[in-house]
Amino acid sequence: MSTTRHQDNRTGIFCLLIGIAVFSVQDLILKLISEAYPLHQAMVLRSLTAIPFMLAIVWWFDGTLRSLLSPRWPAMLGRGLLNFSAYTAYYLALAALPMATTVSLYFTAPLIITVLSVVMLREKVSTRRWLAVGAGFAGVVIMVRPGGTLFDWAALLPIFCGFAYAVSMILARTMGTRDSAAAMAFWGNMAFLICAAGLSAYYGSGQHVGDTHPSLAFLTRGWAWPTMLDLALMCACGAIAAVGLTLLTQAYRIGQNSIVAPFEFSFAFWGLMWGWLVWGDLPDALGWVGIAVIIAAGLYVLRAEDEGARQPAQ
């Protein structure tokens, strides 16, 4: 592996770890407000607040705002729509499931990224990594428990999120050769604003409220006048999103996807920590088994990549 590629991967891993830590705070905020406000209201306020932060980040990294006028902005907006679908599914799951469970099921993302890195980016994946991918999905099955008495259809939402997020980050790699992470994050935020505004126009009046399932209630609830604290929390998500989206996009833009992706599993620490500190939520015994299998699969992928990186040098 060349020195430049190795440094890009290390930088990508660093960006991913910091981005995940930043985004975990947003997850905490959205779960806290999920019983009183609709998701689309939080997203509209978040996206509006994020715009000046996004512009500042674009200016800082690109030295100009002209990068936002790239002829490829429709493609960046389209990638943002995919991201919106992913995060919406994830946040709706947060309203119904314990935070640790939602995070664990989302961990299909790094495994799917490994698969798509072969299909879309033509990266080489060893037999051991394929075994790790299979083990990771086995962990997901243990967590979801299809057919069991504890199954909740909301458990499918973070799995869908993992797939959509994986495709989005693969696109970040291919699009990043011509556009900056800051520009992609800006247009991604605009996609969030457009979609959230559309949902607000449809559900904002509250006329569609009536479903008691926490996920659907979080989606269909009408706008409510927030307290000053809740308003501050939702607006704080704007700054979090600006920094987090830029870091995650940059991570997959410069790093080899199959090497960077396993570090998504660091999200387990934050999900478990917030769920335990705020709600006292911890998985049951079988849930811990599923989490352990998923994380072990990701770490095994990482170890295989490290060994592969050392072999050319030898």
ChimeraX attribute file (.defattr): number of C-alpha atoms within 10 A of each C-alpha:
attribute: neighborCount
match mode: 1-to-1
recipient: residues
	/A:1	11
	/A:2	10
	/A:3	8
	/A:4	9
	/A:5	13
	/A:6	14
	/A:7	13
	/A:8	18
	/A:9	20
	/A:10	18
	/A:11	17
	/A:12	26
	/A:13	27
	/A:14	16
	/A:15	22
	/A:16	27
	/A:17	20
	/A:18	16
	/A:19	24
	/A:20	21
	/A:21	16
	/A:22	20
	/A:23	21
	/A:24	20
	/A:25	16
	/A:26	22
	/A:27	20
	/A:28	17
	/A:29	17
	/A:30	22
	/A:31	21
	/A:32	17
	/A:33	18
	/A:34	22
	/A:35	16
	/A:36	16
	/A:37	22
	/A:38	26
	/A:39	29
	/A:40	27
	/A:41	23
	/A:42	23
	/A:43	27
	/A:44	23
	/A:45	21
	/A:46	27
	/A:47	29
	/A:48	16
	/A:49	20
	/A:50	25
	/A:51	20
	/A:52	15
	/A:53	18
	/A:54	25
	/A:55	17
	/A:56	17
	/A:57	21
	/A:58	24
	/A:59	16
	/A:60	12
	/A:61	13
	/A:62	17
	/A:63	11
	/A:64	12
	/A:65	15
	/A:66	11
	/A:67	18
	/A:68	20
	/A:69	9
	/A:70	13
	/A:71	9
	/A:72	14
	/A:73	18
	/A:74	11
	/A:75	15
	/A:76	25
	/A:77	20
	/A:78	15
	/A:79	24
	/A:80	23
	/A:81	23
	/A:82	21
	/A:83	24
	/A:84	24
	/A:85	16
	/A:86	24
	/A:87	21
	/A:88	21
	/A:89	22
	/A:90	26
	/A:91	24
	/A:92	25
	/A:93	31
	/A:94	28
	/A:95	25
	/A:96	22
	/A:97	19
	/A:98	20
	/A:99	26
	/A:100	26
	/A:101	27
	/A:102	27
	/A:103	26
	/A:104	27
	/A:105	29
	/A:106	28
	/A:107	30
	/A:108	27
	/A:109	25
	/A:110	28
	/A:111	29
	/A:112	21
	/A:113	28
	/A:114	26
	/A:115	20
	/A:116	20
	/A:117	22
	/A:118	14
	/A:119	11
	/A:120	13
	/A:121	17
	/A:122	10
	/A:123	15
	/A:124	12
	/A:125	16
	/A:126	13
	/A:127	10
	/A:128	15
	/A:129	23
	/A:130	16
	/A:131	13
	/A:132	24
	/A:133	24
	/A:134	15
	/A:135	21
	/A:136	26
	/A:137	20
	/A:138	16
	/A:139	27
	/A:140	23
	/A:141	13
	/A:142	19
	/A:143	26
	/A:144	23
	/A:145	17
	/A:146	13
	/A:147	8
	/A:148	8
	/A:149	7
	/A:150	10
	/A:151	13
	/A:152	15
	/A:153	12
	/A:154	22
	/A:155	24
	/A:156	18
	/A:157	22
	/A:158	29
	/A:159	25
	/A:160	20
	/A:161	27
	/A:162	25
	/A:163	20
	/A:164	23
	/A:165	26
	/A:166	27
	/A:167	21
	/A:168	21
	/A:169	26
	/A:170	23
	/A:171	19
	/A:172	26
	/A:173	22
	/A:174	15
	/A:175	18
	/A:176	18
	/A:177	11
	/A:178	10
	/A:179	19
	/A:180	20
	/A:181	27
	/A:182	27
	/A:183	28
	/A:184	28
	/A:185	29
	/A:186	28
	/A:187	23
	/A:188	25
	/A:189	28
	/A:190	20
	/A:191	22
	/A:192	27
	/A:193	23
	/A:194	16
	/A:195	19
	/A:196	23
	/A:197	19
	/A:198	14
	/A:199	19
	/A:200	23
	/A:201	12
	/A:202	14
	/A:203	20
	/A:204	21
	/A:205	14
	/A:206	15
	/A:207	11
	/A:208	14
	/A:209	16
	/A:210	11
	/A:211	13
	/A:212	9
	/A:213	11
	/A:214	17
	/A:215	24
	/A:216	19
	/A:217	23
	/A:218	27
	/A:219	25
	/A:220	24
	/A:221	26
	/A:222	23
	/A:223	18
	/A:224	13
	/A:225	9
	/A:226	15
	/A:227	9
	/A:228	9
	/A:229	9
	/A:230	17
	/A:231	14
	/A:232	12
	/A:233	20
	/A:234	24
	/A:235	20
	/A:236	18
	/A:237	26
	/A:238	26
	/A:239	20
	/A:240	21
	/A:241	24
	/A:242	27
	/A:243	21
	/A:244	24
	/A:245	25
	/A:246	25
	/A:247	25
	/A:248	24
	/A:249	27
	/A:250	26
	/A:251	30
	/A:252	29
	/A:253	24
	/A:254	24
	/A:255	23
	/A:256	22
	/A:257	27
	/A:258	27
	/A:259	22
	/A:260	26
	/A:261	27
	/A:262	25
	/A:263	21
	/A:264	21
	/A:265	24
	/A:266	17
	/A:267	21
	/A:268	21
	/A:269	14
	/A:270	22
	/A:271	23
	/A:272	21
	/A:273	18
	/A:274	18
	/A:275	20
	/A:276	16
	/A:277	9
	/A:278	10
	/A:279	12
	/A:280	11
	/A:281	18
	/A:282	16
	/A:283	18
	/A:284	10
	/A:285	8
	/A:286	12
	/A:287	20
	/A:288	18
	/A:289	14
	/A:290	26
	/A:291	24
	/A:292	14
	/A:293	21
	/A:294	28
	/A:295	23
	/A:296	17
	/A:297	27
	/A:298	26
	/A:299	16
	/A:300	18
	/A:301	27
	/A:302	20
	/A:303	16
	/A:304	18
	/A:305	19
	/A:306	12
	/A:307	10
	/A:308	13
	/A:309	14
	/A:310	10
	/A:311	9
	/A:312	9
	/A:313	8
	/A:314	5
